Amino acid sequence: MRQNAETHDPASIDPARHVLIAGPTASGKSALALALARAQGGVVVNADALQVWSCWRVLTARPGPADAAQAPHALYGHIGPGAEYSVGHWLREMARLLASGQRLIVTGGTGLFLSALTEGLAAIPATPPEVRARANARMAAEGPGALLAELDPASAARIDRLNPVRIQRAWEVQAATGRGLAAWHAETPPPLLPMAACTALLIETDRDRLAARIDARFAAMLAEGALDEVRAVLPVWNPAAPWAQAIGAPELVAHLRGEVTLAEASAAAQAATRQYAKRQRTWFRGRMRGWHKIVGA
């Protein structure tokens, strides 16, 4: 635990301000957002790139009907597999919610969504279908390293090298526009929700305790029907698709195809989730230094 994190008292939050809650997976973000909405009012808004997909509720720990009955929720499970969805789509939806005048309690672990909301996002043109098809083919044949090697130095230096989706996106932008992603980001417009206009909370967690919560949560997901969710998408499964990046999905697909046992798939998914949480913490430390740090579960 970092020394400047502190125990959080929900009563200290200004009920008139929007709230942002970030933190690694399984750290208790959704529970805190719901508690604030119940106590003070507000709409709980999703800022997780995987919880937007309609095919995943259990596997992404999306709030269920019981949560929705206690407070209004928005931007959860509203996009079908195969549809286009990006941080730009999310920001446009956020703009409409902000314009509604409602108090928003925005929570999620996708750092890019939250930084785009509070820092702004460059107006990068949409990727033409032919460029996307070429990128998909090269990713399948050569892997992300080949695309990473072709990025301009400034973009390559800033990208998450462990995230093939981000690498492909940067390559597509460069191929489609002739300019690197870093150059586009240098022309970022003002943010929709500046930090000064909201309360921004970052949950920090003990690594070992979080790992135990991650492992227990995945076991609970299996008991709640995660395997059935994955079985339902097998006919349209595409490992390169954004919706297919849900952690645990590739591992459970491998099990359903008879390639690994359920125990092996579960252990692999738990390990992948722990690695994802590690990457999230690294992002938060580097990009969210101005957020108010609170002690997580």
Residue pairs with C-beta under 8 A, 6 or more apart in sequence:
1 204
1 205
1 206
1 295
2 204
2 293
4 293
5 204
5 293
5 294
5 295
6 293
6 294
6 295
7 294
7 295
8 32
8 201
8 294
8 295
10 32
10 35
10 36
10 39
10 40
11 39
13 19
13 36
13 40
13 199
14 199
15 40
15 41
15 42
15 103
16 103
17 103
17 197
17 198
17 199
18 98
18 103
18 104
18 105
18 106
18 193
18 197
18 198
18 199
19 33
19 36
19 42
19 104
19 105
19 106
19 198
19 199
19 200
19 201
20 47
20 106
20 107
20 114
20 117
20 118
20 193
20 198
20 199
20 200
20 201
20 291
21 29
21 32
21 33
21 105
21 106
21 107
21 201
21 203
22 29
22 47
22 107
22 108
22 109
22 111
22 114
22 200
22 201
22 202
22 203
22 284
22 288
22 291
23 29
23 109
23 202
23 203
23 204
23 205
23 280
23 284
23 296
24 109
24 203
24 205
24 210
24 276
24 277
24 280
24 281
24 284
25 61
25 109
25 214
25 247
25 273
25 276
25 277
25 280
26 61
26 210
26 213
26 214
26 217
26 273
26 277
27 203
27 205
27 210
27 213
27 296
27 297
28 203
28 296
28 297
29 107
29 108
29 109
29 203
30 44
30 61
30 63
30 67
30 107
32 107
32 201
32 203
33 44
33 105
33 107
34 44
34 63
34 67
34 70
34 71
36 42
36 105
37 43
37 44
37 70
37 71
37 72
37 105
38 70
38 71
40 103
41 103
42 71
42 102
42 103
42 104
42 105
43 71
43 72
43 73
43 74
43 97
43 102
43 103
43 104
43 105
44 63
44 67
44 71
44 72
44 73
44 74
44 105
44 107
45 73
45 74
45 75
45 94
45 97
45 104
45 105
45 106
45 107
46 52
46 62
46 73
46 74
46 75
46 76
46 106
46 107
46 108
47 90
47 106
47 107
47 108
47 109
47 110
47 113
47 114
47 117
48 60
48 107
48 108
48 109
48 110
48 113
49 85
49 87
49 90
49 108
49 110
49 112
49 113
49 242
50 56
50 60
50 110
50 243
50 245
50 246
50 247
51 60
51 61
51 62
51 76
51 77
51 108
52 75
52 76
52 77
52 78
52 79
52 85
52 90
53 60
53 77
53 79
53 80
53 81
53 243
53 246
54 77
54 78
54 79
54 80
54 81
55 80
55 81
55 229
55 232
55 233
55 243
56 62
56 77
56 229
56 243
56 246
56 249
57 64
57 77
57 229
58 221
58 224
58 225
58 226
58 229
59 221
59 226
59 229
59 230
59 246
59 247
59 248
59 249
59 252
60 246
61 217
61 221
62 76
62 77
63 73
63 76
67 73
74 93
74 97
75 90
75 93
75 94
75 97
79 85
79 243
81 233
81 236
81 241
81 243
81 244
82 236
82 241
82 243
85 242
87 112
87 113
87 116
87 121
88 121
88 124
90 113
90 116
91 116
91 117
91 121
91 192
94 106
94 117
94 192
94 193
95 192
97 104
98 104
98 192
98 193
106 114
106 117
108 114
109 280
111 280
111 283
111 284
111 287
111 288
114 288
115 287
115 288
116 191
117 191
117 192
117 193
118 191
118 193
118 194
118 195
118 198
118 200
119 188
119 191
120 188
120 189
120 190
120 191
120 192
121 188
121 189
122 184
122 185
122 186
122 187
122 188
122 189
123 184
123 187
123 189
124 173
124 177
124 181
124 184
125 176
125 177
127 135
127 169
127 172
127 173
127 176
128 176
131 172
131 175
131 176
132 172
134 175
135 147
135 168
135 171
135 172
135 175
136 168
136 240
138 146
138 147
139 147
139 164
139 168
139 240
140 240
143 164
144 164
144 167
144 168
147 167
147 168
147 170
147 171
148 156
148 159
148 161
148 167
148 171
150 171
150 174
151 159
151 167
151 170
151 171
151 174
151 180
151 181
152 174
152 180
152 182
152 183
154 180
154 182
154 183
155 170
155 174
155 180
155 181
155 182
155 183
156 170
157 182
158 181
158 182
158 185
159 166
159 167
159 170
159 181
160 166
160 167
160 279
160 283
161 167
162 279
163 279
165 242
165 245
169 181
170 180
170 181
173 179
173 180
173 181
173 184
174 180
174 181
177 184
195 290
199 292
200 288
200 290
200 291
200 292
201 291
201 292
201 293
201 294
202 284
202 288
202 291
202 292
202 293
202 294
203 294
203 295
203 296
204 293
204 294
204 295
204 296
205 295
205 296
205 297
206 296
209 297
210 277
210 296
211 274
211 277
213 297
214 270
214 273
214 274
214 277
215 270
218 226
218 248
218 266
218 269
218 270
218 273
219 266
221 248
222 262
222 266
226 248
226 252
227 252
227 255
227 256
227 262
230 248
230 249
230 252
230 253
230 256
231 256
233 244
233 249
234 253
234 256
237 244
237 253
238 244
239 250
239 253
244 250
247 269
247 272
247 273
247 276
248 269
248 272
248 273
251 260
251 265
251 266
251 268
251 269
251 272
252 265
252 269
254 260
254 265
255 261
255 262
255 264
255 265
260 268
284 291
